[in-house]
Amino acid sequence: MIQHQFPRRLMTLAYLASIALMSCYAMWLYAMGEYRDLVVPSFMTLLLLTAFLLHLGQDIRAHLPRLVLLACAYTSVMAALYFQPEIPLIWIGLPMTAAFLLLPLTGAVALHLVLVPLWWLMPSLSQAPPTLVMGYIALGLLLALPRWEHARRRALLRATDPNDSECDAYHIDTLKERLHSEYQRADLLNQRLAVLVIHLPQRDMAEEQFGPRAAQALLSALCTEVYSCCRDHDLLGRADNATFWLVLPDTSESGALLVRDRLQHALSRRVLVETGHVEVRIAACLPCPKESFEHYLQRLEARGATLSNV
């Protein structure tokens, strides 16, 4: 659900800062004698502490503590506006900014549209002038504009860059185009074609336990060993998160099996600090006579799914 990624240390600082701010707010209310308003920030402090502990856990998805953090921000501001109508309305921008930072763009926009009538149920907003409504909409548009521009630039880069964004391999769209060209050439010239489906079972584990740098090192190690063991005109592309296709033009089944054994031997000797020896699952997949390209793609994808479930 959460698509926008932040460094783990930055998110740790964000959780610690939110706990400190919420606890200071609760202590300030206690010192001012506002005991009725003290319940919500005290409970939010405990929730933020829980979110921080979830963030530290290795087996918890990153979106769960972030959703707790976002819910605490909205609940705290809404409670403050409800019980203390004299609070400046500028605080509405705090949860709005947090939503655009922690949620996908479409999710943040949808959330703000849903919460528009809820905001105006607050006593401090019931008599709000129309300019405040325009300010709310303008703030949402200003917060959405950088995320939209970033997504547009990423889409443009993806459309023009044939390589994958995380490793030295072709992107899946470019990979399918090049594979289609090799498939047509092999069929036209009556040549052989083979594809090795390579799966990295350690990839997801490395990212969850050691972070994106460990996953990046694992992908780089695979690409380096593949390029050192293969010919210049062989094509390596990333089919999905942890699966690669190695296209071997003019290669028979026995030749593909030799390449597979050579790759497995080379990768088994590669040792990384976080994951140890690199583990791979490799299977050869050759097109059948008179087989359509679309059916061959389906067999390649099914072979990758089989390797990931072994």
Order of alpha helices (4+ residues) and beta strands (2+ residues): alpha-alpha-alpha-alpha-alpha-alpha-alpha-beta-alpha-alpha-beta-beta-alpha-beta-beta-beta-alpha
